[in-house]
Amino acid sequence: MASERSWREQLHQRYGDQSNHSSIAGPEAVASAKRKREQMRREAARRMQVQDHDDFIPLDMPRAGSSRELAHMEALEDEPHPESRLLREEDEVGSGEDEFAEFTGATERIPLGRHADRKKKMERRRHMKSLIASVEGTAGSDPDDEADIAIVVRKPRTTPAKPTAAPPSSSTHIYDEDAFEMRADALPAQDQAGDEQMDEDREAQDAWERAQLSRMDGAARPARPDAEAELREAHVPAAVPRVSALPTPTSCLARLEARMAELDTEATEHTKLAQDAQSSLQALEEEERALKLEAEELESRCAWFTEFDRFVQTVATFLDTKMPLLETLEHNAVALLADRTVTRQRARMQAFEDDMALVYGVSSTSLWVARAHTEQRLRCMDADGAWNSPVRQSRARVPVPQDTSDQWLSEEEKASFAAAKKELYAQHAHIMADVQAPEFQDPAADTPAALVQRFDEWRSRFPKEYDLAWGGLALANAWDFWARYELALWDVGWCMTADPGTAILEKSPSGLDGFAWEAGLSAYVDQASSPRGGDDEALVTLASSSVVPRLMTLAEMGAYDPFSAAETQAVLGLCEQVSYLLDPQQRRFQSLIQAYMDVFAAHIQALGTALRATPTIAGAPMHPDVPYARQRMAAILCELASNVLRWSVYYVGAHALPWSASESGAYEALAEDLLSLVQAELEHLHAWGGAVPLIQPLLALWPSAVAPSVRHQVSVLA
């Protein structure tokens, strides 16, 4: 006990008294502080002459008047919340730390100083001991445990061996490494067992570490001093016994054969592996070469198509500039040809009207045919009066002139046509006057930049893309401008005859094969070993987009004269050439034929109406010029009927088109109506003996399937 007091005194002298290192206010102090604050609030309220209510707390700070009040205000600033007079909830109710201190650890205090720290550790060890005792069933041990706890000094261990425990004495010194443990005389058995267990665990741990270090290749230092020397010793091989069995040749041979077999197997595997590697290397090299070639091809293809795209854009700009000029030229050319045809037709109808006024008289009907897209008023037959009127007598009655381009045209009309033709040629030359590049003058020009040369290079270098893009059809669509430029001054009706007249557009090809676009596109198609990318349909496409619309426009605008045999034969020849390109079974070709039949229908209807109408002015049937007038009238009607029968090749016979029943019936009715008029005129003329020269050419063109009854009656007259 003396020794214990001695070390307690030493600790007290060194660290002081640590028992009361902190001071915590109790409930009485808290209640006293609350009462003090309440009293101060009431005094402040009385000074401000505010009625003291239990439920009123001023939020504003009182104004300091006297020095006493100022001192009071300074006292208020020491409160927890001096900026407000409003009480907080935790000031009245509390934060719960006092009620739940047992669970929150609010009652625990942090020990300050060594004495307080040692006391805290002793309390923790005592509590742990009580818990252990309660679990082990030794709760009835001595309750006075303070005597079993003592302070001992553990000095640093110098050797691995366990130091001998020495009882504490008064001469023991206190170091900074002091620790607390159970006193040896209080729990000797338990301390000895714990120390032995710790020593055994430590030795086992050391042995395990040494074993692990011995397995390493010297990466770690040995744990024991003699282990490093053991590792440095040289390896001593095991002793070979002096007496051993000699191998027999059979066993040696067997081992050698087995080894040879293994080596052969390994050599075979190595050879196969080398061959596989060599083949893989060759495959990779071939693939690399193929990829390089493909990359070069892609680069070349990209460059070529980029340049080709620029050329196409240039062509598009060129066409956008020139196409309006070309459309104007086409319109003017068609208008000139239509004026020539209408002038000839009206002059012919005036002569027919004069003869009809002499033979039958005239009515209020008209022999003129209305022009498309015009509002011109038609001239009535009785506008010039009777057959003996001065107007009719001034027009000399001459036989039907020769079928030429200037037939029925006066000298003034011929001069007007020549002037208009000259202007057309000037417009035609003006369109391409500013074009200097040969590839824009002619798509088939002999230059690498020409349109045909580019498409031919595309077809030969990139056939797959050419097929996918239908390059042949694209070329035909691009060639459409130059084809229409050649067709603009094409006089269709007089292109196949050597016309001595002057009312014609010169240098008109006799057929489609005379145009440069047909020759160039045909040569392009023939250059390919096998048609691809729509090459076999290029001519069809171009003819369908340029030739057929041109022929239909001439018919619809009145540029075709159905009374002219030369024009009819020329148009029929061109339709036959078009049928070689277009399928005759297509509706496109049938529309072309029907456009020319509509021209015949308009003239036949006008003639039938005039001949069957009741005359308003009587004629002179006993006049001596009546036979000549009848002969001229019959000649005109027979010429018209012959031209109608020439078109029957597309309605009857082996080359008939697949018309509907109504369309074929319309042609038969039209032909029968005209042939009935011809029959009546031939019967009147037959009495004068001048019908036979007109009947024989007509019967040569008359199919037996067209109006057979009328044909029989006409043949009787021959």
C-alpha angles and dihedrals in degrees: 000000000000092000091050092053090047095057092041089055091048090052091048092050092048102041104017128225109329098173095094102032094139136035121211121189114242129218092272092057091048092049091047091052091050091050090049092052092047091051091049091052092051092050091050090051092052091051091052089049092238119151110254109237125168092228097046124090117170112232096199122078113247118252115252112238113162130023089260091056090046090055089049090053090051088053090053091054088065090066120103092256110025094164093067137036091210113111118233122230093240090053092063106024100028133230096268095250093118095047096044099031091120091062101035098046092238091139093057114103129205109240114236118200132016095277093055091044092053090048091051091051091049090052091050092049091048090051092049091050091052091051092049091048092050091053095045093046097246096118091129094071123120109303092207100084100156090084090057093059120081137164116245132178119235111200122204113279112246099182134035089243119097111261119236112255114240124198116248117262138183091261094061113119125220117234132187089255093067116149137181126233140152113290115254095229091051099051106011098153096046094047093047092049092048093049093048091049091050091049091050092049091048093050091048090050091049092049092050091049092050090050091052092048092050090056092055122088094247093289090130131041117254116257095225126057093233093048093072090055091049090053091051094055116105120253112260112206122223116269116258113228114246094227119055136154116266116232117246123233090247093056091044091049091048091050091047092049091049090048091047090050090052091048091048090050091049091046091050091050091047091049091049091046091050091048091049090049091048092049091046089050091050090048090051091049091050090047090049091051090047091050091049091050091047091049091049090047092049090049091048091046092050092050093047095048091045090055091043090052090053089051091050090051089051091050090049091053090048092051093047088056099043102036096076090052091050093050090052091051092050092050093050092047093051090046091053093049091045091052091051092051096045091048091053093046094051092047089051092048091050090055090046089048092052091051091045091050089055096045105034107003126243134278136197093268125104133234092201121103120223115248120233118258093011134105097206114148115242119241117241121227095236092055091096094046130229128345092269097048116129090245093056093041090054091060106079115230107232131163119271106286124236116284102257136135092261094046112143091004122131124223092257091052091050091052091048090051091050092052093049090047091053090052090050092054089050091052090047092053093044093061094065098026094103095044111103103160111094092216089062095043094055126010089210095051118144095251131102091238094057120115095244093047091052093049091046090053090048091052094049099041102036108023095159094057090042091056094046092050094043090235094186092058090044090055091049091051091048090049092054094093095055091044092053089046089059093043094050094087096034111131097206098185096054103031096102101047133068094239114194090199125101100223096087138097107247128225094034111155115241093230146354091280090065095067123094093225091058093049094045096046092045090051090050092052092046093052092069117087089220128009113259139164093026095307091138089057097045096095091043091053094048093046091048093051100042115014100042095047089049093053093045092049092053090053096045095046093051099252091130119083110207091194091062116090092193093056092045093052091047093051092045090052092052091047089053091053090048089051089061089060102033122050107253088215091065121099090234092068093042090054089055092054092044091054091062092044089057089059091055091047093056094051095042091051091051092049094046092049092049096047095046097043121101108254118242091199117043123231133219107255093174094053114122092235093059095094091052091046091051091050092053091048092048091048092055093047093046091050090053092046092049091054091049090051090050089062091053089089087083094048107040134026133031095319096049115137122237095264123170119251092257093050095049090044090052091056093048092049091048093050093045092051092052094043090052089057090048091049092053093050093046091051091054090045093046090069088060092048100241103104102087097075089055098043100055098058089044094053090049090063097036113103114215090232093062115081094331095183093053090046090055093052092048092048089055089060091056 
